[in-house]
Amino acid sequence: MHPSQIIVLATPVFFALIALEYWVSVRRGLRVYRMHDMVASLSCGILSQVTALFTKAFMVGIYAFCFEHLALTRLPMDNLAVWAAGLFLYDFFYYWNHRFGHDKALFWAAHAVHHQSEDYNLSTALRQPIAGAFGVWMPYGLPARFGVRPTIIETSRALNLIYQYWIHTDTIRLLGRAEEVLNTPSHHRVHHGVNQQYIDRNHGGILISWDRLFGTFHREQADDPVRYGLTRNVQSHNLFTVATHEYRDMFRDVMRSTNWRDRIGFVVRG
């Protein structure tokens, strides 16, 4: 199965689970979904897949170039341990990619789309950056340098993405011992929080271990319920505004600056 088919086959499941979550939330008396916000999230998801058609080939080309010309070795395709190592490496680089996506203005301008919603539900998982190609994706070529084949990298990307879908929910609370190792709904709610203690925490994809190891872990606190969105919310569901507001703010700051040091700072600052 080609890696791209994994996402295609998972898409009907995504929508079925949104319907299930909506039903569960109504039964529990929870106000989890708002129609305008859900439509904005789904629209972003659709448009992000359209733009990905023009960038994915280039990204895979980077992996292929690293594997063909820079690989220190060439690991086999028919070894389960190699596939597990590929998924592990991808998750490691995802953590750093995601962390830089929060840390630098240029990368945050793309990633902020995913954090805009003031709701937290499975449709939020599909609210993906329309300009995601401008994120920090270059490190994903490093596994190819270590001999991991591009097909394994792309499959790992798809599995990582699918895993993160189900953790965007308020209907699942704590998962016992799994909370110590895996990224869970509780941990990812923290990541989407704008409470002061939650900002820029829990960047992991599948494993929460990276956050524990590198000092960005924080538990969800019962006495401080998570508030979602941005520190300064967009207040719009217009797709153009949603996709571009951070870029427009950054461009405005650059144009108002009086020297090149400040202009560059507004692009690469933390």
Backbone as CSV, one residue per row, in Angstrom:
resi,resn,N_x,N_y,N_z,CA_x,CA_y,CA_z,C_x,C_y,C_z
1,MET,0.840,-1.195,0.000,0.000,0.000,0.000,0.880,1.252,0.000
2,HIS,0.582,2.175,-0.901,1.330,3.426,-0.951,0.974,4.264,0.267
3,PRO,1.968,4.978,0.857,1.698,5.776,2.064,0.527,6.740,1.930
4,SER,0.361,7.349,0.751,-0.725,8.317,0.576,-2.098,7.658,0.692
5,GLN,-2.174,6.351,0.400,-3.447,5.647,0.487,-3.901,5.475,1.931
6,ILE,-2.967,5.478,2.862,-3.324,5.307,4.266,-4.233,6.445,4.717
7,ILE,-3.868,7.674,4.370,-4.678,8.838,4.744,-6.030,8.797,4.040
8,VAL,-6.023,8.425,2.757,-7.272,8.352,1.987,-8.228,7.359,2.624
9,LEU,-7.721,6.195,2.991,-8.567,5.167,3.600,-9.037,5.572,4.990
10,ALA,-8.228,6.378,5.687,-8.590,6.799,7.049,-9.622,7.918,7.058
11,THR,-9.750,8.665,5.964,-10.614,9.841,5.939,-12.074,9.534,6.301
12,PRO,-12.713,8.480,5.730,-14.094,8.182,6.146,-14.201,7.880,7.640
13,VAL,-13.167,7.254,8.194,-13.156,6.966,9.632,-13.105,8.273,10.423
14,PHE,-12.302,9.241,9.935,-12.231,10.546,10.595,-13.629,11.155,10.739
15,PHE,-14.379,11.164,9.649,-15.697,11.787,9.662,-16.692,10.988,10.501
16,ALA,-16.567,9.673,10.484,-17.444,8.839,11.312,-17.200,9.103,12.794
17,LEU,-15.945,9.280,13.166,-15.613,9.549,14.566,-16.065,10.945,14.997
18,ILE,-16.041,11.913,14.062,-16.586,13.241,14.372,-18.069,13.123,14.703
19,ALA,-18.801,12.346,13.904,-20.228,12.140,14.162,-20.440,11.453,15.504
20,LEU,-19.604,10.464,15.825,-19.715,9.762,17.098,-19.416,10.693,18.270
21,GLU,-18.359,11.502,18.132,-18.014,12.432,19.202,-19.134,13.445,19.426
22,TYR,-19.731,13.919,18.341,-20.835,14.870,18.460,-21.999,14.229,19.216
23,TRP,-22.318,12.993,18.880,-23.415,12.278,19.540,-23.120,12.092,21.028
24,VAL,-21.894,11.677,21.346,-21.506,11.478,22.749,-21.574,12.789,23.516
25,SER,-21.092,13.872,22.902,-21.094,15.168,23.587,-22.515,15.646,23.865
26,VAL,-23.435,15.408,22.928,-24.837,15.790,23.137,-25.439,14.968,24.272
27,ARG,-25.139,13.672,24.273,-25.653,12.793,25.332,-25.149,13.229,26.715
28,ARG,-23.926,13.741,26.764,-23.347,14.166,28.039,-23.668,15.618,28.372
29,GLY,-24.349,16.304,27.478,-24.690,17.697,27.719,-23.515,18.639,27.559
30,LEU,-22.539,18.253,26.734,-21.350,19.075,26.522,-21.505,19.898,25.245
31,ARG,-21.040,21.140,25.289,-21.076,22.000,24.100,-19.690,21.959,23.456
32,VAL,-19.481,20.922,22.649,-18.160,20.670,22.074,-18.029,21.252,20.675
33,TYR,-19.129,21.282,19.918,-19.083,21.710,18.519,-19.884,22.985,18.304
34,ARG,-19.315,23.876,17.492,-20.038,25.027,16.945,-19.896,24.954,15.427
35,MET,-21.014,25.103,14.733,-21.035,24.825,13.298,-20.026,25.668,12.524
36,HIS,-19.962,26.997,12.758,-19.062,27.855,11.992,-17.604,27.463,12.220
37,ASP,-17.282,27.120,13.449,-15.913,26.745,13.757,-15.561,25.411,13.109
38,MET,-16.482,24.462,13.148,-16.227,23.162,12.537,-16.043,23.302,11.026
39,VAL,-16.873,24.109,10.395,-16.753,24.325,8.943,-15.400,24.949,8.610
40,ALA,-14.965,25.901,9.424,-13.654,26.526,9.199,-12.544,25.492,9.325
41,SER,-12.636,24.609,10.325,-11.617,23.573,10.522,-11.581,22.620,9.343
42,LEU,-12.749,22.155,8.909,-12.807,21.216,7.790,-12.336,21.874,6.494
43,SER,-12.658,23.151,6.313,-12.216,23.875,5.112,-10.696,23.980,5.069
44,CYS,-10.097,24.270,6.235,-8.634,24.317,6.315,-8.037,22.960,5.968
45,GLY,-8.665,21.901,6.489,-8.164,20.561,6.213,-8.194,20.226,4.730
46,ILE,-9.285,20.568,4.069,-9.410,20.294,2.639,-8.386,21.101,1.844
47,LEU,-8.270,22.392,2.153,-7.352,23.247,1.418,-5.898,22.853,1.668
48,SER,-5.603,22.387,2.886,-4.232,21.958,3.181,-3.850,20.745,2.333
49,GLN,-4.820,19.864,2.085,-4.544,18.698,1.241,-4.342,19.101,-0.214
50,VAL,-5.057,20.135,-0.647,-4.883,20.627,-2.021,-3.481,21.217,-2.197
51,THR,-3.064,22.066,-1.253,-1.734,22.674,-1.358,-0.635,21.625,-1.216
52,ALA,-0.929,20.558,-0.449,0.071,19.497,-0.261,0.394,18.778,-1.570
53,LEU,-0.547,18.789,-2.508,-0.298,18.160,-3.808,0.894,18.795,-4.511
54,PHE,1.124,20.091,-4.230,2.182,20.817,-4.919,3.512,20.793,-4.159
55,THR,3.475,20.361,-2.911,4.703,20.384,-2.102,5.205,19.003,-1.721
56,LYS,4.314,18.031,-1.717,4.686,16.708,-1.232,5.761,16.065,-2.094
57,ALA,5.637,16.216,-3.420,6.613,15.612,-4.320,8.010,16.169,-4.059
58,PHE,8.087,17.476,-3.779,9.378,18.088,-3.495,9.964,17.540,-2.200
59,MET,9.110,17.398,-1.185,9.573,16.886,0.093,10.067,15.447,-0.035
60,VAL,9.301,14.620,-0.730,9.720,13.230,-0.942,11.006,13.198,-1.748
61,GLY,11.156,14.158,-2.667,12.389,14.243,-3.436,13.605,14.496,-2.553
62,ILE,13.420,15.303,-1.512,14.500,15.543,-0.553,14.892,14.242,0.135
63,TYR,13.881,13.480,0.565,14.165,12.205,1.225,14.919,11.268,0.272
64,ALA,14.454,11.227,-0.977,15.075,10.341,-1.956,16.519,10.756,-2.238
65,PHE,16.758,12.065,-2.339,18.118,12.548,-2.580,19.034,12.177,-1.422
66,CYS,18.547,12.390,-0.188,19.358,12.045,0.987,19.661,10.553,1.017
67,PHE,18.667,9.741,0.645,18.863,8.291,0.693,19.823,7.823,-0.398
68,GLU,19.673,8.372,-1.601,20.487,7.912,-2.732,21.915,8.420,-2.673
69,HIS,22.118,9.626,-2.149,23.435,10.254,-2.258,24.148,10.490,-0.918
70,LEU,23.404,10.493,0.188,24.017,10.846,1.461,23.908,9.755,2.519
71,ALA,23.180,8.685,2.233,22.937,7.651,3.238,24.228,6.972,3.669
72,LEU,24.371,6.816,4.979,25.537,6.137,5.529,25.436,4.626,5.319
73,THR,24.210,4.142,5.196,23.947,2.729,4.915,22.582,2.656,4.260
74,ARG,22.143,1.458,3.892,20.820,1.288,3.297,20.130,0.136,4.007
75,LEU,19.160,0.471,4.819,18.466,-0.530,5.614,17.406,-1.238,4.775
76,PRO,17.135,-2.502,5.055,16.183,-3.276,4.242,14.734,-2.857,4.500
77,MET,13.879,-3.133,3.511,12.460,-2.821,3.628,11.699,-3.925,4.352
78,ASP,12.218,-5.147,4.320,11.464,-6.310,4.810,11.832,-6.680,6.243
79,ASN,12.162,-5.690,7.043,12.557,-5.934,8.424,11.679,-5.088,9.343
80,LEU,10.918,-5.737,10.218,9.983,-5.026,11.093,10.712,-4.051,12.012
81,ALA,11.923,-4.416,12.440,12.697,-3.546,13.321,13.059,-2.242,12.618
82,VAL,13.314,-2.306,11.311,13.633,-1.102,10.536,12.412,-0.184,10.473
83,TRP,11.234,-0.759,10.258,10.006,0.038,10.226,9.746,0.687,11.584
84,ALA,9.976,-0.073,12.660,9.795,0.476,14.010,10.792,1.600,14.266
85,ALA,12.048,1.400,13.821,13.072,2.436,13.998,12.708,3.682,13.193
86,GLY,12.174,3.476,11.983,11.762,4.608,11.157,10.657,5.416,11.817
87,LEU,9.679,4.728,12.404,8.587,5.410,13.089,9.105,6.149,14.321
88,PHE,10.047,5.525,15.036,10.644,6.124,16.233,11.428,7.380,15.862
89,LEU,12.248,7.284,14.803,13.032,8.442,14.366,12.132,9.568,13.884
90,TYR,11.090,9.210,13.127,10.177,10.235,12.634,9.533,10.970,13.810
91,ASP,9.133,10.215,14.832,8.491,10.833,15.985,9.453,11.763,16.721
92,PHE,10.727,11.378,16.779,11.746,12.224,17.405,11.901,13.540,16.650
93,PHE,12.031,13.441,15.318,12.182,14.670,14.525,10.891,15.477,14.495
94,TYR,9.745,14.786,14.588,8.480,15.507,14.653,8.447,16.396,15.894
95,TYR,8.911,15.859,17.017,8.930,16.656,18.250,9.684,17.961,18.042
96,TRP,10.886,17.896,17.467,11.690,19.102,17.278,11.088,20.002,16.209
97,ASN,10.561,19.400,15.153,9.900,20.186,14.115,8.735,20.970,14.707
98,HIS,7.932,20.279,15.513,6.759,20.889,16.135,7.180,21.969,17.134
99,ARG,8.213,21.706,17.887,8.697,22.668,18.879,9.197,23.939,18.198
100,PHE,9.960,23.788,17.101,10.408,24.968,16.362,9.231,25.693,15.730
101,GLY,8.183,24.939,15.373,6.990,25.560,14.817,6.316,26.513,15.785
102,HIS,6.560,26.324,17.073,6.031,27.223,18.102,7.031,28.298,18.487
103,ASP,8.279,28.095,18.151,9.346,28.922,18.707,9.775,30.081,17.811
104,LYS,9.559,29.969,16.510,10.017,31.001,15.573,8.835,31.574,14.806
105,ALA,8.826,32.886,14.659,7.667,33.590,14.109,7.271,33.097,12.717
106,LEU,8.253,32.888,11.840,7.942,32.470,10.473,7.244,31.121,10.467
107,PHE,7.713,30.187,11.282,7.124,28.857,11.323,5.798,28.865,12.077
108,TRP,5.709,29.703,13.108,4.457,29.822,13.848,3.350,30.399,12.979
109,ALA,3.696,31.275,12.055,2.693,31.866,11.168,1.935,30.789,10.398
110,ALA,2.624,29.711,10.040,1.965,28.599,9.361,1.213,27.728,10.356
111,HIS,1.858,27.400,11.461,1.294,26.426,12.401,0.139,26.997,13.219
112,ALA,0.088,28.302,13.382,-0.938,28.928,14.232,-2.348,28.565,13.805
113,VAL,-2.539,28.281,12.514,-3.864,27.902,12.015,-4.430,26.737,12.832
114,HIS,-3.579,25.790,13.154,-4.030,24.599,13.879,-4.465,24.922,15.303
115,HIS,-4.011,26.037,15.834,-4.315,26.396,17.222,-5.405,27.452,17.348
116,GLN,-5.972,27.881,16.254,-6.907,29.007,16.298,-8.238,28.683,16.968
117,SER,-8.703,27.457,16.804,-10.041,27.129,17.285,-10.143,27.285,18.795
118,GLU,-11.226,27.896,19.237,-11.493,28.001,20.666,-12.291,26.811,21.170
119,ASP,-12.580,25.875,20.263,-13.175,24.594,20.613,-12.090,23.534,20.509
120,TYR,-12.351,22.384,21.096,-11.379,21.289,21.026,-12.138,20.003,20.760
121,ASN,-12.099,19.563,19.519,-12.812,18.360,19.116,-12.086,17.736,17.929
122,LEU,-12.597,16.630,17.437,-11.905,15.899,16.379,-11.814,16.683,15.075
123,SER,-12.728,17.615,14.843,-12.599,18.445,13.642,-11.406,19.380,13.751
124,THR,-11.016,19.732,14.989,-9.838,20.578,15.198,-8.582,19.888,14.682
125,ALA,-8.547,18.565,14.772,-7.384,17.818,14.280,-7.192,18.027,12.786
126,LEU,-8.287,18.269,12.061,-8.216,18.451,10.611,-7.926,19.900,10.227
127,ARG,-7.861,20.772,11.193,-7.585,22.198,10.943,-6.071,22.355,10.747
128,GLN,-5.614,21.961,9.593,-4.186,21.916,9.308,-3.731,23.173,8.559
129,PRO,-2.445,23.533,8.701,-1.935,24.745,8.045,-2.085,24.684,6.529
130,ILE,-2.618,25.727,5.974,-2.740,25.812,4.518,-1.374,26.061,3.899
131,ALA,-0.526,26.773,4.622,0.838,27.040,4.154,1.827,26.142,4.892
132,GLY,1.442,24.895,5.115,2.273,23.981,5.878,3.632,23.712,5.265
133,ALA,3.764,23.967,3.969,5.050,23.754,3.296,6.134,24.665,3.844
134,PHE,5.706,25.756,4.516,6.682,26.694,5.064,7.089,26.330,6.495
135,GLY,6.641,25.160,6.957,7.050,24.682,8.267,8.456,24.112,8.217
136,VAL,8.905,23.640,9.361,10.270,23.099,9.445,10.210,21.613,9.119
137,TRP,10.293,21.252,7.861,10.183,19.832,7.506,11.505,19.238,7.063
138,MET,12.524,20.040,6.890,13.808,19.529,6.412,14.407,18.414,7.289
139,PRO,14.289,18.482,8.643,14.908,17.422,9.455,14.391,16.027,9.142
140,TYR,13.221,15.929,8.513,12.700,14.607,8.208,13.551,13.878,7.173
141,GLY,14.450,14.598,6.511,15.377,13.943,5.591,16.496,13.206,6.300
142,LEU,16.690,13.512,7.597,17.786,12.892,8.341,17.643,11.383,8.496
143,PRO,16.438,10.830,8.729,16.339,9.365,8.759,16.842,8.705,7.485
144,ALA,16.644,9.372,6.330,17.161,8.838,5.069,18.681,8.826,5.087
145,ARG,19.255,9.813,5.723,20.710,9.861,5.890,21.203,8.650,6.686
146,PHE,20.365,8.156,7.605,20.717,6.993,8.409,20.340,5.678,7.734
147,GLY,19.834,5.758,6.504,19.538,4.551,5.747,18.087,4.143,5.712
148,VAL,17.184,4.976,6.285,15.756,4.663,6.247,15.202,5.077,4.886
149,ARG,14.530,4.174,4.232,14.046,4.428,2.875,12.884,5.429,2.873
150,PRO,12.783,6.243,1.817,11.727,7.257,1.738,10.321,6.708,1.960
151,THR,10.054,5.488,1.475,8.727,4.899,1.673,8.421,4.712,3.152
152,ILE,9.425,4.303,3.925,9.235,4.121,5.361,9.012,5.467,6.045
153,ILE,9.738,6.498,5.606,9.559,7.836,6.183,8.144,8.343,5.920
154,GLU,7.676,8.190,4.688,6.343,8.666,4.343,5.259,7.876,5.074
155,THR,5.448,6.578,5.215,4.487,5.765,5.960,4.472,6.177,7.428
156,SER,5.649,6.446,7.980,5.738,6.907,9.370,5.016,8.230,9.538
157,ARG,5.157,9.120,8.555,4.450,10.407,8.604,2.941,10.189,8.656
158,ALA,2.443,9.285,7.799,1.002,9.021,7.761,0.514,8.424,9.075
159,LEU,1.259,7.475,9.625,0.855,6.844,10.885,0.912,7.837,12.043
160,ASN,1.921,8.716,12.032,2.038,9.736,13.060,0.840,10.682,13.012
161,LEU,0.464,11.065,11.801,-0.664,11.971,11.608,-1.973,11.327,12.062
162,ILE,-2.171,10.058,11.689,-3.392,9.355,12.066,-3.475,9.187,13.581
163,TYR,-2.350,8.864,14.207,-2.355,8.721,15.665,-2.836,9.999,16.340
164,GLN,-2.348,11.130,15.854,-2.665,12.401,16.517,-4.111,12.836,16.318
165,TYR,-4.813,12.201,15.402,-6.206,12.576,15.170,-7.052,12.371,16.429
166,TRP,-6.981,11.197,17.021,-7.899,10.838,18.101,-7.619,11.568,19.412
167,ILE,-6.450,12.178,19.545,-6.143,12.864,20.808,-6.727,14.280,20.864
168,HIS,-7.364,14.717,19.781,-8.021,16.030,19.775,-9.474,15.869,20.253
169,THR,-9.648,15.571,21.518,-11.004,15.388,22.034,-11.074,15.733,23.519
170,ASP,-12.231,16.255,23.900,-12.518,16.543,25.302,-13.323,15.420,25.945
171,THR,-13.715,14.418,25.156,-14.606,13.379,25.665,-13.851,12.213,26.300
172,ILE,-12.518,12.172,26.144,-11.695,11.141,26.775,-10.837,11.821,27.828
173,ARG,-10.894,11.329,29.028,-10.156,11.982,30.106,-8.765,11.369,30.273
174,LEU,-8.520,10.551,31.291,-7.190,10.003,31.550,-7.123,8.527,31.167
175,LEU,-5.931,8.065,30.775,-5.756,6.696,30.285,-4.735,5.908,31.106
176,GLY,-4.711,6.142,32.386,-3.880,5.344,33.278,-2.399,5.420,32.963
177,ARG,-1.748,4.253,32.933,-0.307,4.204,32.743,0.129,4.692,31.364
178,ALA,-0.779,4.653,30.395,-0.440,5.140,29.049,-0.036,6.607,29.083
179,GLU,-0.528,7.348,30.088,-0.205,8.769,30.207,1.293,8.998,30.416
180,GLU,2.004,7.993,30.905,3.429,8.151,31.199,4.301,8.080,29.960
181,VAL,3.806,7.440,28.903,4.630,7.197,27.713,4.051,7.842,26.456
182,LEU,2.743,7.720,26.279,2.108,8.144,25.032,1.545,9.560,25.132
183,ASN,1.454,10.211,23.987,0.709,11.459,23.898,-0.765,11.093,23.935
184,THR,-1.507,11.679,24.827,-2.904,11.328,25.048,-3.778,12.572,24.906
185,PRO,-5.103,12.396,24.880,-5.965,13.589,24.834,-5.672,14.584,25.943
186,SER,-5.404,14.091,27.142,-5.108,15.000,28.252,-3.847,15.815,27.988
187,HIS,-2.786,15.142,27.543,-1.531,15.846,27.266,-1.696,16.834,26.114
188,HIS,-2.472,16.442,25.106,-2.592,17.327,23.941,-3.547,18.483,24.208
189,ARG,-4.484,18.291,25.128,-5.304,19.440,25.536,-4.410,20.527,26.117
190,VAL,-3.431,20.121,26.916,-2.472,21.077,27.463,-1.769,21.824,26.334
191,HIS,-1.358,21.082,25.304,-0.640,21.696,24.185,-1.467,22.787,23.508
192,HIS,-2.781,22.598,23.453,-3.656,23.581,22.805,-4.127,24.675,23.759
193,GLY,-3.687,24.624,25.009,-4.156,25.594,25.986,-3.439,26.925,25.905
194,VAL,-4.165,27.989,26.247,-3.559,29.322,26.320,-3.395,29.781,27.763
195,ASN,-3.716,28.900,28.711,-3.378,29.182,30.102,-1.870,29.362,30.191
196,GLN,-1.418,30.279,31.028,-0.003,30.622,31.064,0.891,29.404,31.281
197,GLN,0.490,28.506,32.174,1.342,27.362,32.485,1.346,26.307,31.382
198,TYR,0.394,26.393,30.434,0.280,25.384,29.381,0.941,25.798,28.068
199,ILE,1.268,27.057,27.904,1.759,27.540,26.616,3.096,26.887,26.260
200,ASP,3.202,26.424,25.012,4.418,25.810,24.467,4.837,24.564,25.248
201,ARG,3.874,23.720,25.568,4.127,22.458,26.263,3.625,21.281,25.426
202,ASN,4.174,20.114,25.688,3.696,18.847,25.123,3.666,18.855,23.593
203,HIS,4.849,18.923,23.003,4.973,18.982,21.541,5.016,17.607,20.877
204,GLY,5.036,16.533,21.647,5.211,15.198,21.086,4.116,14.799,20.115
205,GLY,4.440,13.835,19.238,3.471,13.293,18.303,2.813,12.057,18.878
206,ILE,3.512,10.932,18.828,3.013,9.687,19.411,3.486,9.542,20.849
207,LEU,4.744,9.818,21.083,5.329,9.654,22.416,5.388,10.987,23.160
208,ILE,4.992,10.962,24.430,5.150,12.145,25.283,6.524,12.121,25.929
209,SER,7.266,11.033,25.722,8.588,10.858,26.342,9.557,11.963,25.944
210,TRP,9.440,12.463,24.715,10.354,13.528,24.262,10.173,14.778,25.111
211,ASP,8.941,15.116,25.427,8.689,16.296,26.266,9.241,16.092,27.670
212,ARG,9.108,14.903,28.187,9.661,14.608,29.505,11.188,14.731,29.475
213,LEU,11.786,14.230,28.380,13.239,14.215,28.267,13.818,15.609,28.068
214,PHE,13.130,16.451,27.288,13.680,17.757,26.915,13.014,18.934,27.626
215,GLY,12.261,18.660,28.691,11.808,19.727,29.578,10.604,20.523,29.147
216,THR,9.759,19.978,28.262,8.577,20.725,27.830,7.276,20.052,28.266
217,PHE,7.361,19.111,29.182,6.166,18.375,29.608,5.410,19.130,30.705
218,HIS,4.083,19.046,30.623,3.240,19.590,31.693,1.940,18.792,31.733
219,ARG,1.526,18.420,32.930,0.273,17.689,33.091,-0.920,18.640,33.086
220,GLU,-2.050,18.136,32.639,-3.306,18.867,32.731,-3.706,18.950,34.207
221,GLN,-4.054,20.150,34.649,-4.390,20.378,36.044,-5.905,20.540,36.214
222,ALA,-6.464,19.754,37.144,-7.913,19.801,37.361,-8.366,21.173,37.846
223,ASP,-7.492,21.886,38.570,-7.868,23.197,39.107,-7.596,24.343,38.131
224,ASP,-7.153,24.005,36.926,-6.909,25.029,35.905,-7.371,24.490,34.554
225,PRO,-8.698,24.444,34.322,-9.229,23.887,33.073,-8.642,24.576,31.848
226,VAL,-8.379,23.791,30.820,-7.736,24.317,29.628,-8.661,25.269,28.879
227,ARG,-8.118,26.432,28.516,-8.791,27.375,27.622,-8.090,27.301,26.272
228,TYR,-8.879,27.161,25.208,-8.311,26.901,23.880,-8.285,28.171,23.025
229,GLY,-7.468,28.099,21.984,-7.360,29.199,21.034,-5.968,29.797,21.044
230,LEU,-5.882,31.073,20.722,-4.626,31.813,20.731,-4.663,32.839,21.859
231,THR,-3.502,33.350,22.240,-3.481,34.392,23.267,-4.200,35.646,22.784
232,ARG,-4.234,35.823,21.465,-5.033,36.898,20.855,-5.819,36.267,19.712
233,ASN,-7.085,35.955,19.960,-7.860,35.165,19.011,-8.211,35.953,17.749
234,VAL,-8.435,35.203,16.680,-8.641,35.794,15.353,-10.008,36.449,15.235
235,GLN,-11.028,35.894,15.889,-12.389,36.420,15.842,-12.950,36.423,14.421
236,SER,-12.621,35.395,13.664,-13.143,35.288,12.302,-13.114,33.826,11.876
237,HIS,-14.096,33.452,11.045,-14.097,32.127,10.441,-13.880,32.220,8.930
238,ASN,-13.545,33.411,8.457,-13.242,33.591,7.046,-11.949,32.846,6.711
239,LEU,-11.985,32.016,5.677,-10.859,31.138,5.381,-9.598,31.923,5.056
240,PHE,-9.727,33.032,4.330,-8.560,33.845,3.992,-7.943,34.440,5.254
241,THR,-8.787,34.951,6.140,-8.294,35.531,7.391,-7.626,34.472,8.255
242,VAL,-8.262,33.326,8.358,-7.726,32.217,9.151,-6.344,31.810,8.653
243,ALA,-6.186,31.752,7.333,-4.940,31.254,6.745,-3.809,32.267,6.786
244,THR,-4.132,33.559,6.812,-3.091,34.568,6.585,-2.860,35.532,7.742
245,HIS,-3.658,35.476,8.807,-3.601,36.563,9.791,-2.217,36.693,10.430
246,GLU,-1.543,35.588,10.733,-0.223,35.685,11.350,0.802,36.243,10.368
247,TYR,0.696,35.859,9.101,1.598,36.406,8.087,1.381,37.909,7.922
248,ARG,0.116,38.321,7.936,-0.175,39.747,7.774,0.349,40.551,8.961
249,ASP,0.207,40.000,10.167,0.740,40.694,11.347,2.262,40.810,11.269
250,MET,2.913,39.714,10.838,4.362,39.720,10.725,4.816,40.711,9.651
251,PHE,4.117,40.723,8.513,4.460,41.647,7.424,4.267,43.095,7.860
252,ARG,3.210,43.362,8.619,2.958,44.722,9.120,4.092,45.176,10.034
253,ASP,4.537,44.276,10.922,5.634,44.626,11.832,6.922,44.894,11.066
254,VAL,7.165,44.086,10.032,8.369,44.276,9.220,8.327,45.627,8.515
255,MET,7.189,45.968,7.937,7.066,47.222,7.196,7.167,48.446,8.113
256,ARG,6.769,48.314,9.355,6.833,49.433,10.285,8.236,49.621,10.873
257,SER,9.080,48.620,10.715,10.415,48.688,11.301,11.279,49.693,10.558
258,THR,12.230,50.250,11.266,13.086,51.286,10.685,14.497,50.798,10.375
259,ASN,14.817,49.554,10.712,16.143,49.028,10.408,16.050,47.535,10.110
260,TRP,17.060,47.016,9.422,17.019,45.620,8.971,17.146,44.632,10.115
261,ARG,17.816,45.021,11.166,17.935,44.118,12.318,16.554,43.796,12.895
262,ASP,15.733,44.830,13.043,14.382,44.605,13.564,13.531,43.835,12.563
263,ARG,13.684,44.161,11.266,12.894,43.466,10.248,13.170,41.971,10.254
264,ILE,14.438,41.611,10.299,14.809,40.200,10.352,14.330,39.582,11.665
265,GLY,14.418,40.359,12.734,13.977,39.870,14.037,12.521,39.496,14.072
266,PHE,11.686,40.268,13.374,10.250,39.982,13.360,9.932,38.675,12.601
267,VAL,10.877,38.197,11.795,10.674,36.957,11.052,11.231,35.751,11.797
268,VAL,12.369,35.931,12.451,13.045,34.779,13.071,13.009,34.806,14.581
269,ARG,12.348,35.791,15.167,12.323,35.909,16.621,11.607,34.714,17.261
270,GLY,11.811,34.544,18.549,11.060,33.540,19.285,9.652,34.017,19.548
